[in-house]
Amino acid sequence: MASTEPLIFVLHGARGDLARRMVLPALATLQRRHLLPERWALLGTGRSPISSQEFDELLRDAVREFGDDEAAEGVPELTEHTAYCGDVSEDDSADELPGELDRLRAKLGGDVTVIHYLAVPPSSFAPITRALKKAGLTDGIRIVYEKPYGTSLETFRELDATVHDAFDEEQVFRIDHFLGKEATQNLHVLRFANELFGGIWNRQHVAQVQIDVPETLDVAQRAEFYDATGAALDMLVTHLFQVAAEVAMEPPRRLDAANLGTAREDVIAHFRPLDPTNDVVLGQFDGYRDIDGVPDDSTTDTFVAARLWVDTERWRDVPFLLRTGKRMAASAQQVTLVLRTPDELFGSPVGPNHVIVSLAGSGELKVTTTVKRPGAFLELATGTADLALSDVEPGQSLPPYAGLLEDVLVGDRTLFTTSAGLESAWIAFDPLLGADRPTPEPYAVGSWGPEAADRLAEPHGWVLGD
């Protein structure tokens, strides 16, 4: 349901890559769906001044390049709500932002909701947070932080202390767009609304859980950022850990949004710290060091596969296999439950049996099971039942960023990570940042990564790409 209170949406870093690729198209979609209030303003900020007309042109170009047809239809109305001013800083007493906010409040009237979205490099999170506090702009607002929220357990704690010095936890929205995917949310619907699946969601019936996000994408367009980050920091401690928690969480006390979020955060505290020697394989695709901006001796990982253990009674001794990488054989976002099966039936091998949830696009559910092969003889075969979630009517899914922004508008923090949950994730990830970090192994472009990663998935093997 759309918020009806007047709104000022302050987009810090409005001219940056993240704003152009994700935030502006998402706002255009919300405008087209009538999910923004009638009285509202999009206030772009940046260190370099531009006119409102130039900001409107930037917005149009961004949606044209990165949005879909629906977002494009929302642009004309969206540009009726725009303004632009310089950003706050810790050492500038002549900031434009406070005065512009006062002007917009007077124009909109009523009790205005103010949201600050930090679409800026992570190094700017703390300075902007301190600047907002110094300018007296923190009371009653909501603030959205992008990932990565810290680059280690230590830097996470330093940043979070700065954030909590300025804001109450309830004001803070730490975004992870994988949690905004329709199909990710369907993981708990699939489990808790269907006993057929809920009854097998445990170690008695599941031999492995595989969370697989290979990408064919290159990193040449953002080599400097990527070489300072790598696959494990960019994807493992963020998206893949959060999806693992969606799969592994215990049934919530009540089946409502707030308790689902608490259950997800609780299970992250039971993630066993990674064992870099035995349970992690890093890789680097051939030719990575030839990219402009990448040092000739770079040891940055462009691939990571990890075996994660969840120390709860439900999942004890069941490996959660997490894999992602660049320049791989295919692009996918898939969760697979590898089900336990007898070795054979009537003298024939059984399986494999899988429950597969694709998180890409609107999502897809596949169930692969053993059946009798049609014919005169009792022979076994494998069949797959397939449900594309885009076929479910009525309904129209929101893109992940648009859905999460709509949650911010109404103050729903269910699909956002909390301070406690992120600290637990960093504790589990922290050993990979130490002296035992494995050396990235080379892998061919268009492959499924280093062969060494295959041992993590034994004895069943990786389902995707098998």
C-alpha positions in Angstrom: 0.0 0.0 0.0 1.4 3.4 -1.0 2.2 5.9 1.8 0.0 9.0 1.8 2.2 11.2 3.9 4.3 13.9 2.1 7.8 12.7 1.3 11.3 14.1 0.6 13.6 11.4 -0.8 17.2 12.6 -0.6 19.4 10.7 -3.0 23.0 11.2 -2.0 25.3 10.5 -4.9 22.5 11.1 -7.4 24.9 11.3 -10.4 26.8 8.1 -9.5 26.6 4.6 -11.1 24.5 3.0 -8.4 21.8 5.8 -8.6 21.7 5.5 -12.4 21.6 1.7 -12.6 19.3 0.9 -9.7 17.7 3.7 -7.7 16.4 6.1 -10.4 14.8 3.3 -12.5 13.2 1.9 -9.3 11.8 5.3 -8.4 10.4 5.6 -11.9 8.7 2.2 -11.5 7.2 3.2 -8.2 5.9 6.4 -9.8 4.3 4.5 -12.6 2.7 2.1 -10.2 1.3 5.0 -8.1 3.2 3.8 -5.1 4.6 7.2 -4.2 2.6 9.9 -2.4 0.9 12.7 -4.3 3.0 15.3 -2.5 6.7 14.4 -2.6 10.1 15.5 -3.8 13.2 13.7 -5.1 16.1 15.8 -4.0 19.4 14.8 -5.7 22.7 15.8 -4.0 26.3 15.8 -5.0 29.6 17.6 -4.6 29.4 19.2 -8.0 26.5 21.6 -8.6 24.1 21.0 -11.5 20.7 22.5 -12.3 17.4 20.8 -11.8 17.0 20.6 -15.6 20.4 18.8 -15.9 19.3 16.4 -13.1 16.1 15.7 -15.0 18.1 14.9 -18.2 20.4 12.6 -16.1 17.3 10.8 -14.8 15.9 10.3 -18.3 19.2 8.9 -19.6 19.5 6.5 -16.6 16.0 5.1 -17.1 16.5 4.9 -20.8 19.7 2.9 -20.3 18.9 0.8 -17.3 15.1 0.8 -16.8 12.3 -1.2 -18.6 9.3 0.1 -20.5 7.3 0.5 -17.3 9.9 2.6 -15.7 10.2 4.8 -18.8 6.5 5.5 -18.6 7.0 6.9 -15.1 9.7 9.4 -16.1 7.5 12.3 -17.2 5.6 12.4 -13.9 8.8 11.7 -11.9 10.6 14.8 -13.3 7.8 16.9 -11.9 9.1 16.1 -8.4 12.8 16.7 -8.8 15.3 19.2 -7.2 19.0 19.2 -6.8 21.5 20.8 -4.4 25.0 20.3 -3.0 25.6 17.5 -0.4 26.5 17.9 3.3 30.1 17.6 4.4 31.8 17.5 7.8 34.0 20.6 7.2 31.6 22.9 5.2 29.5 25.4 7.2 27.8 26.6 4.0 25.9 23.4 3.2 22.9 23.8 0.9 21.0 20.7 2.1 19.5 22.0 5.3 18.0 25.1 3.6 16.7 23.1 0.6 15.0 20.7 3.0 13.3 23.6 4.8 12.2 25.0 1.4 10.7 21.6 0.3 9.0 21.0 3.7 7.3 24.4 3.4 6.3 23.6 -0.2 4.9 20.2 0.6 3.2 21.0 3.9 2.1 18.6 6.6 4.1 16.1 8.5 6.8 15.3 5.9 8.7 11.9 5.9 12.4 12.4 5.1 14.4 9.5 3.6 18.2 9.7 3.0 19.5 7.1 0.5 23.3 6.8 0.4 24.1 5.8 -3.2 27.7 6.6 -2.6 31.0 4.7 -2.2 31.2 2.9 1.1 34.1 5.1 2.2 31.5 8.0 2.3 29.0 6.3 4.6 30.7 7.4 7.8 31.5 11.0 6.7 28.0 11.7 5.4 26.5 10.1 8.6 28.6 12.5 10.8 27.8 15.4 8.5 24.0 14.8 8.8 24.4 14.7 12.6 26.5 17.9 12.6 23.8 19.6 10.5 21.0 18.5 12.8 19.3 16.5 10.2 19.0 13.1 11.9 15.8 13.4 14.1 12.9 11.3 12.8 14.4 10.5 9.4 15.0 7.1 7.8 18.4 6.4 6.2 19.3 3.7 3.7 22.9 2.3 3.5 24.1 0.2 0.5 26.5 -2.7 0.6 29.2 -3.4 1.6 28.4 -2.2 5.1 31.9 -2.6 6.3 34.7 -4.7 4.7 35.7 -6.7 7.8 34.4 -7.4 11.3 36.5 -4.5 12.6 35.4 -2.0 10.0 31.8 -3.1 10.3 31.9 -2.4 14.1 33.5 1.0 13.5 30.9 2.0 10.9 28.0 0.7 13.0 29.2 2.7 16.0 29.2 5.9 13.9 25.7 5.1 12.6 24.3 4.4 16.0 25.9 7.6 17.4 23.6 9.4 14.9 20.5 7.2 14.6 18.4 4.7 16.4 18.5 1.2 14.9 14.8 1.6 13.9 15.8 4.5 11.6 18.4 2.4 9.7 17.7 0.4 6.5 20.8 -1.7 5.3 19.8 -2.8 1.9 20.5 -6.2 0.3 18.6 -6.5 -2.9 18.6 -10.3 -2.9 16.2 -10.1 0.0 13.9 -7.9 -2.1 13.6 -10.5 -4.9 10.1 -12.0 -5.2 11.5 -15.5 -5.5 13.7 -15.1 -2.4 10.6 -14.3 -0.4 8.9 -17.3 -2.0 11.4 -19.5 -0.2 9.6 -19.1 3.1 6.2 -19.1 1.5 7.1 -22.4 -0.2 8.2 -23.9 3.0 5.7 -22.6 5.6 2.5 -22.7 3.4 3.1 -26.1 1.9 3.5 -29.2 4.1 4.7 -31.1 1.1 7.9 -29.0 1.3 7.9 -28.0 4.9 8.0 -31.6 6.0 11.3 -32.3 4.3 13.0 -29.1 5.2 15.6 -30.7 7.6 18.6 -32.9 7.7 16.6 -36.1 7.8 15.6 -35.4 4.2 18.1 -32.9 2.8 21.7 -34.0 2.0 22.9 -30.7 0.7 21.8 -27.1 0.1 23.4 -25.4 -2.9 23.1 -21.6 -3.4 24.6 -20.9 -6.8 25.0 -17.4 -8.4 27.4 -17.7 -11.4 27.7 -14.7 -13.7 28.9 -14.4 -17.2 29.6 -10.7 -16.6 33.0 -9.1 -16.9 34.4 -6.5 -14.4 36.2 -4.3 -16.9 33.8 -1.4 -16.3 34.4 -1.3 -12.6 37.9 -2.9 -12.3 39.2 -0.5 -9.7 36.3 -1.1 -7.3 36.3 -4.8 -8.0 40.0 -5.3 -7.4 39.7 -3.7 -4.0 36.7 -6.0 -3.2 36.6 -9.4 -4.9 33.9 -12.0 -5.1 33.9 -13.1 -1.5 33.4 -9.6 -0.1 31.0 -8.5 -2.9 28.7 -11.5 -2.8 29.5 -14.2 -0.2 29.2 -12.2 3.1 26.2 -10.3 1.7 23.8 -11.9 -0.7 24.7 -15.6 -0.4 24.8 -15.5 3.4 21.4 -13.8 3.5 19.8 -16.4 1.1 21.4 -19.2 3.2 19.6 -17.7 6.3 16.3 -17.6 4.4 16.7 -21.3 3.8 18.0 -22.3 7.2 15.9 -20.2 9.6 13.7 -21.9 12.1 9.9 -21.5 11.9 9.1 -18.1 13.3 6.9 -17.6 16.4 4.2 -16.2 14.2 3.9 -16.2 10.4 4.1 -12.5 10.0 6.6 -10.2 8.5 8.3 -9.0 11.7 8.9 -12.5 13.0 10.2 -13.8 9.7 12.9 -11.2 9.8 13.8 -12.1 13.4 14.0 -15.8 12.5 16.4 -15.0 9.6 18.7 -13.0 11.8 18.7 -15.6 14.6 19.9 -18.4 12.4 22.9 -16.3 11.1 24.2 -16.4 14.7 24.5 -20.2 14.2 26.7 -20.0 11.1 30.0 -21.7 11.9 33.0 -19.5 11.1 34.4 -20.5 7.7 37.3 -22.8 7.5 39.5 -21.3 4.8 41.7 -24.3 4.5 39.1 -27.0 4.1 35.9 -25.3 3.1 36.8 -22.4 0.8 38.1 -22.3 -2.8 39.0 -19.0 -4.4 39.5 -18.4 -8.1 40.6 -15.8 -10.6 39.6 -16.0 -14.3 42.3 -16.1 -16.9 43.1 -12.7 -18.2 41.8 -10.8 -15.2 45.2 -9.2 -14.6 45.3 -7.9 -18.2 42.3 -5.6 -17.5 43.1 -1.9 -17.3 43.3 -0.8 -13.7 44.2 -4.3 -12.3 47.7 -4.7 -11.0 49.8 -7.4 -12.7 50.3 -9.2 -9.4 46.7 -8.9 -8.2 45.5 -11.8 -5.9 41.8 -10.6 -6.0 39.3 -13.4 -6.2 36.8 -13.3 -9.0 35.3 -16.6 -7.9 34.5 -18.1 -4.5 33.0 -21.5 -3.4 32.4 -22.1 0.2 31.0 -24.9 2.4 29.1 -23.3 5.2 27.9 -25.2 8.3 24.8 -24.2 10.2 25.0 -25.4 13.8 21.4 -26.0 14.6 19.7 -29.3 15.2 17.7 -28.9 12.0 20.8 -28.6 9.8 23.6 -30.3 11.7 26.1 -31.9 9.3 24.3 -30.7 6.2 26.7 -28.6 4.0 25.4 -25.3 2.6 27.4 -24.9 -0.6 27.7 -21.3 -1.8 29.2 -20.5 -5.2 29.6 -17.3 -7.3 32.0 -15.9 -9.8 32.5 -13.7 -12.8 33.1 -14.8 -16.5 31.6 -18.2 -15.8 29.7 -20.6 -18.1 26.2 -19.2 -17.5 24.4 -16.7 -15.3 21.9 -18.0 -12.8 20.6 -17.4 -9.3 19.5 -20.8 -7.9 18.8 -22.5 -4.6 18.8 -26.3 -4.7 17.8 -28.8 -2.0 19.5 -32.1 -2.8 17.2 -34.7 -1.3 18.3 -37.9 0.3 17.4 -41.0 -1.7 17.9 -44.8 -1.4 20.8 -46.1 -3.5 18.6 -48.2 -5.7 15.1 -49.5 -6.1 14.2 -52.7 -7.9 17.9 -53.0 -8.9 18.0 -49.5 -10.6 19.7 -46.4 -9.3 17.4 -43.8 -7.8 17.5 -40.1 -8.4 18.8 -37.5 -8.3 15.9 -35.8 -6.5 15.9 -32.0 -6.1 13.8 -29.1 -5.1 15.1 -26.1 -7.1 14.1 -22.4 -6.7 15.4 -20.0 -9.3 15.7 -16.5 -7.9 16.2 -14.9 -11.3 13.5 -12.6 -12.7 10.1 -13.5 -11.3 11.4 -16.8 -10.1 10.7 -20.5 -10.9 10.1 -23.6 -8.9 11.3 -27.0 -10.2 10.8 -30.4 -8.5 13.0 -33.2 -9.9 11.9 -36.7 -8.8 12.2 -40.4 -9.6 9.4 -41.9 -11.7 8.6 -45.0 -13.6 9.8 -44.9 -17.2 6.7 -45.4 -19.5 6.8 -48.8 -21.1 6.2 -52.5 -20.4 9.1 -52.9 -18.0 9.6 -51.5 -14.5 12.5 -49.1 -15.1 13.2 -45.9 -13.3 13.7 -42.4 -14.8 13.9 -38.9 -13.6 11.2 -36.3 -14.3 10.9 -32.6 -13.6 7.7 -30.5 -12.7 8.2 -26.8 -13.5 6.2 -23.8 -12.3 7.3 -20.3 -13.5 6.2 -17.8 -10.9 5.4 -15.3 -13.6 2.5 -17.5 -14.5 0.9 -17.0 -11.1 -2.1 -14.7 -11.5 -3.2 -12.1 -10.6 -0.1 -10.2 -9.7 2.8 -8.2 -11.1 6.2 -8.5 -9.4 8.2 -5.4 -8.5 11.9 -5.3 -9.3 13.9 -5.9 -6.2 15.1 -2.3 -5.7 11.6 -0.9 -6.3 10.1 -3.4 -3.8 12.7 -2.5 -1.1 12.3 1.2 -1.6 8.5 0.8 -1.2 9.2 -0.9 2.1 11.4 2.0 3.2 8.5 4.4 2.3 6.1 2.6 4.7 8.8 1.9 7.3 8.9 -1.9 7.0 12.4 -3.2 7.9 11.6 -6.9 7.5 13.7 -7.4 4.3 16.6 -5.3 5.6 19.6 -6.6 7.6 20.0 -5.6 11.2 23.1 -4.7 13.1 23.1 -7.9 15.1 22.5 -10.1 12.0 25.3 -8.4 10.1 27.8 -8.7 13.0 27.0 -12.5 13.1 27.7 -12.7 9.3 31.0 -10.9 9.7 32.0 -13.2 12.5 31.4 -16.2 10.3 33.2 -14.7 7.4 36.1 -13.2 9.3 38.5 -16.2 9.1 38.6 -15.8 5.3 40.3 -12.4 5.8 43.2 -13.8 7.8 46.5 -15.4 7.1 44.8 -18.7 6.0 43.1 -17.1 3.0 43.6 -19.5 0.1 45.4 -18.3 -3.0 43.0 -17.8 -5.9 43.3 -20.6 -8.5 43.1 -19.8 -12.2 40.0 -20.8 -14.2 39.1 -20.6 -17.8 36.6 -17.9 -19.0 33.4 -19.7 -19.8 34.0 -22.5 -17.3 32.4 -23.4 -14.0 35.4 -22.2 -12.0 38.4 -24.0 -10.6 38.2 -27.7 -10.5 39.2 -27.7 -6.9 35.7 -26.4 -6.1 34.2 -29.7 -7.2 35.5 -31.4 -4.1 33.3 -29.2 -1.9 30.2 -30.6 -3.5 31.1 -34.3 -3.2 29.5 -36.8 -3.3 26.6 -35.3 -5.2 28.3 -32.6 -7.3 27.1 -29.2 -8.2 23.6 -29.4 -9.7 24.0 -26.3 -11.8 26.2 -27.1 -14.7 26.3 -30.8 -14.1 
